[in-house]
């Protein structure tokens, strides 16, 4: 754990909260990236059975990360849009 450099009581509290928030946001970002990798892997392997459920879980996880402030709305909108197009193309091609 890092040394807390704050000198006021309120600043020490903010420092503790920041440590907690950073850990939570890092975990949240990791879950979104993992879900993204899973759907990309399914798209590459043309696994049409799992693509819809992976897309749904990715959208759910990513949207939650936006509402919690881990990602910007535009970033996630772009990722969802691109993956949705690829998923629909893969499903239409079967």
C-alpha positions as CSV (number, residue, x, y, z in Angstrom):
1,X,0.0,0.0,0.0
2,X,1.2,3.5,-0.8
3,X,2.0,6.0,1.9
4,X,-0.8,8.5,2.4
5,X,0.6,12.0,2.0
6,X,-2.5,13.8,3.2
7,X,-2.2,15.9,6.3
8,X,-5.9,16.8,7.0
9,X,-8.4,14.3,8.3
10,X,-10.7,14.8,5.3
11,X,-7.8,14.5,2.8
12,X,-6.8,11.2,4.4
13,X,-10.3,9.9,4.0
14,X,-10.4,11.0,0.3
15,X,-7.1,9.2,-0.2
16,X,-8.5,6.0,1.3
17,X,-11.6,6.3,-0.9
18,X,-9.5,6.9,-4.0
19,X,-7.5,3.7,-3.3
20,X,-10.8,1.7,-3.1
21,X,-12.3,3.4,-6.2
22,X,-9.2,2.7,-8.2
23,X,-9.3,-1.0,-7.4
24,X,-13.0,-1.2,-8.2
25,X,-12.7,0.7,-11.5
26,X,-9.6,-1.4,-12.5
27,X,-11.6,-4.6,-11.9
28,X,-14.6,-3.3,-13.8
29,X,-12.4,-2.3,-16.8
30,X,-10.8,-5.7,-16.7
31,X,-14.2,-7.4,-16.9
32,X,-15.2,-5.3,-19.9
33,X,-12.0,-6.1,-21.7
34,X,-12.3,-9.8,-21.0
35,X,-15.8,-9.9,-22.3
36,X,-14.6,-8.0,-25.4
37,X,-11.8,-10.5,-26.0
38,X,-14.2,-13.5,-25.6
39,X,-16.6,-12.2,-28.3
40,X,-13.8,-11.3,-30.7
41,X,-12.4,-14.9,-30.2
42,X,-15.9,-16.3,-30.9
43,X,-16.2,-14.1,-34.1
44,X,-12.8,-15.3,-35.3
45,X,-13.7,-18.9,-34.7
46,X,-17.2,-18.3,-36.3
47,X,-18.8,-19.8,-33.2
48,X,-22.4,-18.8,-34.1
49,X,-24.0,-20.5,-31.1
50,X,-22.2,-18.4,-28.4
51,X,-22.0,-15.1,-30.3
52,X,-25.4,-13.8,-29.2
53,X,-25.0,-14.5,-25.5
54,X,-21.4,-13.2,-25.5
55,X,-22.6,-10.0,-27.2
56,X,-25.4,-9.6,-24.6
57,X,-23.0,-10.1,-21.7
58,X,-20.5,-7.6,-23.2
59,X,-23.1,-5.0,-23.7
60,X,-24.4,-5.5,-20.2
61,X,-20.9,-5.3,-18.6
62,X,-19.8,-2.4,-20.7
63,X,-23.0,-0.3,-20.1
64,X,-22.6,-0.9,-16.4
65,X,-19.0,0.3,-16.5
66,X,-20.2,3.5,-18.2
67,X,-22.9,4.2,-15.6
68,X,-20.3,3.7,-12.9
69,X,-17.8,6.0,-14.6
70,X,-15.1,3.5,-15.5
71,X,-15.4,4.3,-19.2
72,X,-16.6,7.2,-21.3
73,X,-20.0,6.8,-23.0
74,X,-18.6,7.4,-26.5
75,X,-15.9,4.8,-26.1
76,X,-18.3,2.0,-25.1
77,X,-20.9,3.1,-27.7
78,X,-18.2,2.8,-30.4
79,X,-17.1,-0.7,-29.2
80,X,-20.7,-1.9,-28.9
81,X,-21.6,-0.7,-32.4
82,X,-18.6,-2.2,-34.1
83,X,-19.0,-5.6,-32.3
84,X,-22.7,-5.7,-33.0
85,X,-22.1,-5.1,-36.7
86,X,-19.5,-7.9,-36.8
87,X,-21.7,-10.2,-34.8
88,X,-24.7,-9.7,-37.1
89,X,-22.6,-10.2,-40.2
90,X,-21.2,-13.4,-38.7
91,X,-24.7,-14.7,-37.9
92,X,-26.1,-13.7,-41.3
93,X,-23.2,-15.5,-43.1
94,X,-24.0,-18.9,-41.5
